[in-house]
Amino acid sequence: MFVRRFSATRLGASRARGFALRQLDDWGIAYGSPLSDDVALLVAELAANAALHGRVSGRDFELRLLYEQATAVVRVEVSDTHPRRPDPSAATAADADAECGRGLHLVGAVAFRWGVSDRTGPGKTVWAETRPVGVPEGLGLEGSEGGTYAGGCSSGPSYAGCPGDQRP
């Protein structure tokens, strides 16, 4: 398991991706492999959302990676302290000329399953898991853990707005 906190900034999100790739390499997952590329995208998108939409002044976000070697599943968890939760069922596709709004759509396309869970303390954890070895494309799972699952079928962003959006 890998756990580290990062500043809720664009630099923090970028650093989270770099540290995640180094951790994957330590676990024997080669840089540039399909699994490494998938995890890099998942970390980049979830960390960017934590920095942009989940930011609370003076609070960091946490990145947690778990690797199940037998199935080659990597679980990416990003926790922030903002109470607003993404809702995959209410998502819509971003306009073609929009400058944002594609992050969770990408997560839904790359992840085998993803969702949102409560965390101890304020905020939430948005998580995503890579496809297990031997599970064909297009097959998702219905899960538990209280998460909301898109199973690779998320239709777009669930945070309303772009940089500068008004939070409730």
Secondary structure, DSSP 4 states (H G I P E B T S, - for coil): -EEEEEESSHHHHHHHHHHHHHHHHHTT--TTSHHHHHHHHHHHHHHHHHHHTS--TT-EEEEEEEEETTTTEEEEEEEES------GGG--PPPTT-SS--HHHHHHHH-SEEEEEE-SSSSEEEEEEPPPTTPPTT------TT----TT---S--S-SSTTPPP-
